Structures are given as C-alpha cells and as structure tokens.
C-alpha cells in the first residue's frame, strides 16, 4: 500500500486534508519516511511484513481509532509521549496551560527556587513530566485514580529521564486531614469537565476510544472536580500558592464564583488558541 492509496482509503472517513496528515504521520512515525521520501516513491519499497502491518493500521484507522493510539504515541511540548486507551491524547490546549505555568514560574524564580508542584489527574503524565523537564529543580508529584494510567505515566517519565512521584489517589475522596499542610507551591489539573449532554456534539473517534472517566462529569455536578481540588488546595497549598486549571468554557463564570467563595483571590481567566476561556488560575 502506498501513501496515495492509504490516504484515499482514509478519505472515506476523514476530510482529505486530515486523511493526508494521518497517512503522513503513519509513514513518518512507523517507517521513518519523510514527505520527501514519499515524493520519490520510497513508500513502494516497504517489506512484505511492513505491508501486512500497514494493512492492519489502515483497518484500525478506517474504524476511526485515533492515529495516536494506533501508533502508540503523541508529541507534546517538544517531547514524545506514549499513549494508549487508558489515557487521554495530549492536546495543544493543555500544552498552552503548561506554557502559562512555566512562564509564571520562570518569572518568579528569584523567590521560588525549588517549587513543589502537584498535577491532579495526570493521565499520560504530560503536564507533570513537562514541568519536571523544564524545571529540573522542582519537586513534582502527580496523582491519578487509574493504575493503568499511572503505568503509562511512569514509563513516560523514564523515557524522558525526569523524576516525578506518582501516586494513586482519588481527589474526590482524599482525606484532607491526613495530608501535609502547606506542601505545594502550585497545584495544576486538567480534570474531567465535559458534560454528558455535550456528547452529541463530539467526534465519534473520541467517544469510541478515549477513556470516559477522564472526559465526562455528570450534568448535575459540572464543577465537582474543581470544587474538590480547590478545597484540598486550601490545606495543601502554601499561603500565596497557585491553582491552575484547564476548564470547560461553559462554566468559566461559575468556577470563578466558586473559587471566590472558597477564598481564593487574584483569579484570572485565559483563552485558548480559538479564543475560548479555557484556563483559570487563582491564588490561595
């Protein structure tokens, strides 16, 4: 199967531009062929074993399995992360959240030389590992409720050569009284925030393949994770420490009000690349 044949098969389920991008990613990641290699016909020189594998890959992609799961990896903030069905695929919005955190911490290095950071709901570990790699002096801890997700995150930390303390914790049931007070300078989370009623608007490849426990919250409790994390932060954060969240734009105002009620201050919303209110931070 050639690149031309592959993207034509994928064009039955994806728009042409996306089909071509997916096909290029397959040839580059799995077989090391650049776009220039494809132009000169090196895709016709794959072995019989590679052609058999490519046929299997094509079938999975035609069933709309995300190419990141098919290939087992995704790039994030300049690094490659392993991904599978137990973790969300890292997205550009979350990378923007990391950059916001890093720019803020870098600006305050003179007063915060070895920050203690906590990532809640770490998934693949992309946030925690990125912060640990960019801030080697930081002490980074990461929580997730899923043992399978933590296994992926641990492997990503090893591959990136950073140290992160991974812990299996359910933030909705964590006992604040047993936690160390004033332990962290910053807590960050990209928790589940999509409402069940929003499913109808979502892409089928997300609904069919990405872990629902990391995506959805009940319609009647859209802020349950934010509330739990903010309340935990009142004990666990240093005075003056920061909360950073990726959020559902539909509930930006309600979340701002919630953080005010819990006595956070200097609350700031920030937008993603599409101009939507996607991030918020607040100081204890």
VENNOR-V810083 format. One record per residue. N is the residue number from 0. RES is the residue in three letters. PSI is psi in radians with two decimals (NA if undefined). BURIAL is 1 if it has 9 or more other C-alpha atoms within 8 Angstrom, else 0. D_CENTER is the distance of its C-alpha to the mean C-alpha in Angstrom with 1 decimal. Layout:
# VENNOR-V810083
n,res,psi,burial,d_center
N,RES,PSI,BURIAL,D_CENTER
N,RES,PSI,BURIAL,D_CENTER
This chain:
# VENNOR-V810083
n,res,psi,burial,d_center
0,UNK,2.27,1,32.7
1,UNK,2.94,0,32.2
2,UNK,-0.78,1,29.4
3,UNK,-0.77,0,31.5
4,UNK,-0.68,0,32.0
5,UNK,-0.86,1,28.4
6,UNK,-0.53,1,27.1
7,UNK,-0.67,1,30.1
8,UNK,-0.70,1,29.2
9,UNK,-0.40,1,25.7
10,UNK,-0.19,1,27.2
11,UNK,-0.37,0,28.5
12,UNK,-0.22,0,25.1
13,UNK,2.75,0,23.2
14,UNK,2.71,0,24.7
15,UNK,-0.80,1,26.4
16,UNK,-0.72,0,24.2
17,UNK,-0.67,0,21.1
18,UNK,-0.74,1,23.2
19,UNK,-0.73,1,24.3
20,UNK,-0.73,0,20.9
21,UNK,-0.77,1,19.8
22,UNK,-0.73,1,23.1
23,UNK,-0.71,1,23.0
24,UNK,-0.71,0,19.6
25,UNK,-0.87,1,21.3
26,UNK,-0.63,1,24.4
27,UNK,-0.87,1,22.7
28,UNK,-0.80,1,20.2
29,UNK,-0.61,0,22.5
30,UNK,0.03,0,25.9
31,UNK,0.45,0,25.5
32,UNK,2.14,1,27.2
33,UNK,3.02,1,26.7
34,UNK,-0.66,0,27.6
35,UNK,-0.69,0,31.0
36,UNK,-0.68,1,31.5
37,UNK,-0.66,1,31.0
38,UNK,-0.55,0,33.5
39,UNK,0.16,0,36.1
40,UNK,0.30,0,35.7
41,UNK,-0.28,1,34.1
42,UNK,-0.25,1,32.1
43,UNK,-0.07,0,35.6
44,UNK,0.20,0,36.1
45,UNK,2.58,0,33.5
46,UNK,2.93,0,35.1
47,UNK,-0.67,0,36.0
48,UNK,-0.73,0,33.3
49,UNK,-0.64,0,30.6
50,UNK,-0.66,1,32.0
51,UNK,-0.73,0,31.8
52,UNK,-0.70,0,28.2
53,UNK,-0.62,1,27.5
54,UNK,-0.70,1,29.3
55,UNK,-0.75,0,27.0
56,UNK,-0.78,1,23.9
57,UNK,-0.72,1,25.5
58,UNK,-0.75,0,26.2
59,UNK,-0.72,1,22.6
60,UNK,-0.63,1,21.5
61,UNK,-0.40,1,24.4
62,UNK,0.17,0,23.2
63,UNK,0.41,1,20.1
64,UNK,2.28,1,17.8
65,UNK,2.42,1,14.8
66,UNK,-0.50,1,15.9
67,UNK,-0.66,1,12.7
68,UNK,-0.66,1,13.8
69,UNK,-0.75,1,17.4
70,UNK,-0.28,1,17.0
71,UNK,0.35,1,14.6
72,UNK,2.80,1,12.4
73,UNK,2.53,1,10.2
74,UNK,2.50,1,10.7
75,UNK,2.12,1,8.5
76,UNK,0.72,0,10.8
77,UNK,0.13,0,13.7
78,UNK,2.76,0,12.8
79,UNK,2.21,0,12.4
80,UNK,2.39,1,10.1
81,UNK,2.43,1,11.6
82,UNK,2.63,1,10.2
83,UNK,-2.98,1,12.4
84,UNK,-0.15,1,13.2
85,UNK,-0.15,1,12.1
86,UNK,2.64,1,8.3
87,UNK,2.64,1,6.1
88,UNK,2.16,1,6.0
89,UNK,2.45,1,3.6
90,UNK,2.78,0,5.7
91,UNK,-0.58,0,8.4
92,UNK,-0.74,1,8.4
93,UNK,-0.58,1,5.6
94,UNK,-0.67,1,7.7
95,UNK,-0.62,1,10.6
96,UNK,-0.76,1,9.9
97,UNK,-0.75,1,10.0
98,UNK,-0.63,0,13.1
99,UNK,-0.77,0,14.7
100,UNK,-0.83,1,14.5
101,UNK,-0.71,1,15.8
102,UNK,-0.64,0,18.6
103,UNK,-0.78,0,19.6
104,UNK,-0.68,1,19.9
105,UNK,-0.65,0,21.6
106,UNK,-0.38,0,24.1
107,UNK,0.39,0,25.0
108,UNK,-0.50,0,25.3
109,UNK,-0.50,0,29.1
110,UNK,-0.20,0,28.7
111,UNK,1.46,0,25.6
112,UNK,-0.52,0,26.1
113,UNK,1.26,0,24.1
114,UNK,2.53,1,21.4
115,UNK,2.11,1,20.2
116,UNK,2.53,1,16.5
117,UNK,2.23,1,14.7
118,UNK,2.06,1,11.0
119,UNK,2.16,1,11.4
120,UNK,0.93,1,9.3
121,UNK,-0.47,1,7.6
122,UNK,-2.11,1,6.9
123,UNK,-0.17,1,6.9
124,UNK,0.16,1,7.6
125,UNK,-0.68,1,5.8
126,UNK,-0.93,1,6.7
127,UNK,-0.77,1,9.9
128,UNK,-0.70,1,11.0
129,UNK,-0.79,1,10.7
130,UNK,-0.72,1,12.8
131,UNK,-0.65,1,15.0
132,UNK,-0.67,1,15.7
133,UNK,-0.39,0,16.5
134,UNK,1.29,0,18.4
135,UNK,-0.33,0,20.3
136,UNK,-0.20,0,22.5
137,UNK,2.66,1,19.9
138,UNK,1.91,1,19.8
139,UNK,2.25,1,16.3
140,UNK,2.57,1,15.8
141,UNK,2.35,1,12.8
142,UNK,2.61,1,13.4
143,UNK,2.63,1,12.5
144,UNK,-0.37,1,15.1
145,UNK,2.12,0,14.6
146,UNK,-0.63,0,16.7
147,UNK,-0.71,0,15.4
148,UNK,-0.72,1,11.7
149,UNK,-0.59,1,13.2
150,UNK,-0.70,0,15.3
151,UNK,-0.79,1,12.5
152,UNK,-0.73,1,11.1
153,UNK,-0.76,1,14.8
154,UNK,-0.68,1,15.5
155,UNK,-0.66,1,12.8
156,UNK,-0.73,1,14.3
157,UNK,-0.79,1,17.7
158,UNK,-0.49,0,17.1
159,UNK,-0.13,1,15.9
160,UNK,0.79,0,18.9
161,UNK,2.80,1,17.5
162,UNK,2.14,1,18.3
163,UNK,2.38,1,16.0
164,UNK,1.86,0,17.7
165,UNK,2.37,1,15.8
166,UNK,2.43,1,17.3
167,UNK,1.86,1,17.4
168,UNK,2.41,0,17.8
169,UNK,1.92,1,17.8
170,UNK,-0.39,1,17.5
171,UNK,-0.32,0,19.7
172,UNK,0.10,0,22.5
173,UNK,2.42,0,22.2
174,UNK,1.82,0,25.7
175,UNK,-0.48,0,25.7
176,UNK,-0.35,0,29.2
177,UNK,-0.09,0,28.4
178,UNK,2.71,0,25.7
179,UNK,2.16,0,26.7
180,UNK,2.57,0,27.4
181,UNK,0.68,1,26.3
182,UNK,-0.58,1,24.0
183,UNK,2.60,1,21.1
184,UNK,-0.40,1,21.2
185,UNK,2.39,1,17.7
186,UNK,2.30,1,15.3
187,UNK,2.55,1,11.7
188,UNK,2.45,1,9.7
189,UNK,1.36,1,7.2
190,UNK,3.01,1,9.6
191,UNK,2.27,1,11.0
192,UNK,0.08,1,12.8
193,UNK,2.27,1,14.2
194,UNK,2.60,1,17.9
195,UNK,-0.61,1,19.7
196,UNK,-0.20,0,22.0
197,UNK,-0.09,0,19.4
198,UNK,-0.68,0,19.1
199,UNK,-0.41,0,22.0
200,UNK,-0.04,0,20.3
201,UNK,2.72,0,17.3
202,UNK,2.49,0,17.3
203,UNK,-0.57,0,18.8
204,UNK,-0.48,1,16.6
205,UNK,-0.84,1,13.6
206,UNK,-0.65,1,16.2
207,UNK,-0.41,0,17.8
208,UNK,-0.54,1,15.1
209,UNK,2.60,1,11.7
210,UNK,2.12,1,12.1
211,UNK,-0.53,0,13.9
212,UNK,-0.41,0,13.7
213,UNK,-0.10,1,9.9
214,UNK,-0.82,1,10.9
215,UNK,2.59,1,14.4
216,UNK,2.72,1,16.8
217,UNK,2.53,0,20.5
218,UNK,-0.56,0,22.2
219,UNK,-0.10,0,24.5
220,UNK,1.07,0,22.0
221,UNK,-0.38,1,19.1
222,UNK,0.31,0,18.7
223,UNK,-0.67,1,19.2
224,UNK,-0.70,1,16.1
225,UNK,-0.73,1,16.6
226,UNK,-0.82,1,20.2
227,UNK,-0.74,1,19.8
228,UNK,-0.74,1,17.5
229,UNK,-0.70,1,19.9
230,UNK,-0.71,1,22.8
231,UNK,-0.68,1,21.6
232,UNK,-0.48,1,21.1
233,UNK,-0.46,0,24.7
234,UNK,-0.78,1,25.7
235,UNK,-0.44,1,23.1
236,UNK,2.52,1,22.7
237,UNK,2.67,1,25.4
238,UNK,2.18,0,27.6
239,UNK,-0.05,0,26.1
240,UNK,2.90,1,22.6
241,UNK,2.52,1,19.6
242,UNK,2.39,1,16.9
243,UNK,2.32,1,13.9
244,UNK,2.55,1,11.9
245,UNK,2.43,1,9.9
246,UNK,2.91,1,12.5
247,UNK,2.09,1,14.4
248,UNK,-0.45,0,17.0
249,UNK,-0.43,0,19.6
250,UNK,0.43,1,19.7
251,UNK,-0.79,1,19.5
252,UNK,-0.74,0,23.2
253,UNK,-0.69,0,23.3
254,UNK,-0.68,1,20.5
255,UNK,-0.79,1,22.5
256,UNK,-0.73,0,25.5
257,UNK,-0.79,1,24.1
258,UNK,-0.63,1,23.1
259,UNK,-0.77,1,26.6
260,UNK,-0.65,0,28.2
261,UNK,0.07,0,26.5
262,UNK,0.45,0,28.0
263,UNK,2.76,1,25.1
264,UNK,3.13,1,26.3
265,UNK,0.83,0,25.4
266,UNK,2.31,1,22.8
267,UNK,2.26,0,21.2
268,UNK,2.63,1,19.1
269,UNK,2.65,0,17.4
270,UNK,2.75,1,16.7
271,UNK,-2.98,1,14.3
272,UNK,-0.20,0,15.8
273,UNK,0.12,0,17.5
274,UNK,0.18,0,19.1
275,UNK,2.54,0,17.5
276,UNK,1.78,1,17.2
277,UNK,-0.27,1,13.4
278,UNK,2.69,1,13.4
279,UNK,2.58,1,16.0
280,UNK,2.71,1,17.4
281,UNK,2.62,1,20.5
282,UNK,2.43,1,22.9
283,UNK,NA,1,24.7
